[in-house]
Amino acid sequence: MTGKRVNGVFRLLLSRSLWVEALGRIQQNRGAETPGIDREAVTDLDESRIDAVIAQLSAGTYRPQPVRRVHIPKTNGKTRPLGIPTATDRLVQEVVRMILNEVYEPIFSDRSHGFRRGRSCHTALDHV
């Protein structure tokens, strides 16, 4: 780690171009048509929502909504819980993920394989 401070991360949250890119990314996901607790799917979002969320973030009034809980059947007959956030919350999460990825990816160890794009337990085993 370089030890340098990263400044202006919140200011990046107000960059509309990041939001447009994030919207495009989450609308391509397999679960994009799955509605959250507000019955709205990611595919229902448009760019007008971006401006509203940016305004809420800059005013400090944005609040995430409760997550819809569903139980997914497993092959052994049991179920596992799955939380489905609202479409707007998914959009906010993707923008934050994109920003944090740009901040931390350059300083991660090349030996770190968990939760990173293009890396998995299989790439870790190949490395070993």
C-alpha positions in Angstrom: 0.0 0.0 0.0 1.3 3.4 -0.9 0.0 5.1 2.3 -1.5 8.0 0.3 -4.9 9.4 1.3 -7.6 9.3 -1.2 -9.6 12.6 -1.3 -12.8 13.5 -3.1 -14.4 10.1 -3.1 -17.8 11.6 -2.1 -17.4 14.2 -4.9 -17.1 11.3 -7.4 -20.5 10.1 -6.3 -21.9 13.3 -7.9 -20.4 12.5 -11.3 -23.3 11.8 -13.6 -21.2 9.9 -16.1 -20.4 7.2 -13.5 -24.2 6.8 -12.8 -25.0 6.4 -16.5 -22.3 3.7 -16.8 -23.5 2.0 -13.6 -27.1 2.0 -14.9 -25.9 0.3 -18.1 -24.0 -2.3 -16.1 -26.8 -3.3 -13.8 -29.4 -3.4 -16.5 -27.4 -6.1 -18.2 -27.4 -8.3 -15.1 -29.5 -11.5 -15.0 -31.6 -10.3 -12.1 -32.4 -6.9 -13.6 -36.0 -7.7 -14.0 -36.4 -8.9 -10.4 -38.3 -6.2 -8.4 -37.3 -5.0 -5.0 -39.7 -4.3 -2.1 -41.0 -1.2 -4.1 -42.0 -3.5 -7.0 -39.7 -1.7 -9.3 -37.1 -3.6 -11.4 -33.7 -2.3 -12.6 -35.1 -2.4 -16.1 -37.7 0.2 -15.0 -34.9 2.8 -14.2 -34.1 5.6 -16.6 -31.6 8.4 -16.6 -34.1 10.8 -14.9 -33.8 8.7 -11.7 -30.0 9.4 -11.7 -30.6 13.1 -11.3 -33.0 12.5 -8.4 -30.6 10.2 -6.5 -27.6 12.5 -7.1 -29.7 15.4 -5.7 -30.6 13.3 -2.6 -27.0 12.3 -2.0 -25.7 15.9 -2.3 -28.5 17.1 0.1 -27.8 14.2 2.5 -31.4 12.9 2.3 -30.8 9.6 0.5 -31.8 6.6 2.6 -31.6 3.0 1.4 -34.9 1.1 1.5 -35.5 -2.3 3.2 -34.5 -5.4 1.3 -37.0 -7.9 -0.1 -36.3 -11.3 1.3 -37.0 -14.4 -0.7 -36.0 -18.0 -0.1 -34.3 -19.8 -3.0 -34.7 -23.6 -3.2 -31.5 -25.7 -3.0 -30.8 -29.1 -4.5 -31.0 -30.8 -1.2 -34.7 -29.6 -0.7 -33.9 -26.9 1.7 -33.9 -23.2 1.0 -31.5 -20.3 1.4 -32.4 -16.7 2.0 -31.7 -14.0 -0.6 -32.0 -10.3 -0.1 -33.2 -8.2 -3.1 -32.5 -4.5 -2.8 -34.6 -1.9 -4.6 -33.5 -0.9 -8.1 -32.4 2.5 -6.9 -30.3 1.0 -4.1 -28.7 -1.4 -6.6 -27.8 1.6 -8.7 -26.2 3.3 -5.7 -24.4 0.1 -4.7 -22.9 -0.3 -8.2 -21.6 3.3 -8.3 -20.0 2.9 -4.9 -18.5 -0.5 -6.0 -17.1 1.1 -9.2 -15.5 4.0 -7.2 -14.0 1.7 -4.5 -12.7 -0.7 -7.1 -10.8 2.1 -8.8 -9.4 3.2 -5.5 -8.3 -0.2 -4.1 -7.6 -2.5 -7.1 -4.2 -0.9 -7.8 -3.0 -1.5 -4.2 -4.3 -5.0 -3.7 -1.8 -7.8 -3.6 -1.5 -9.8 -6.8 -2.0 -12.8 -4.5 -5.4 -11.6 -3.4 -8.1 -13.5 -5.3 -11.3 -13.0 -3.3 -14.2 -10.9 -4.8 -12.2 -9.5 -7.6 -13.1 -9.4 -11.3 -11.4 -12.1 -13.2 -10.2 -13.9 -10.0 -11.7 -16.8 -8.1 -10.7 -19.7 -6.0 -9.7 -21.4 -9.2 -7.2 -18.6 -10.1 -5.9 -18.8 -6.5 -5.3 -22.5 -7.0 -3.5 -21.9 -10.3 -1.3 -19.3 -8.6 -0.3 -21.8 -5.9 
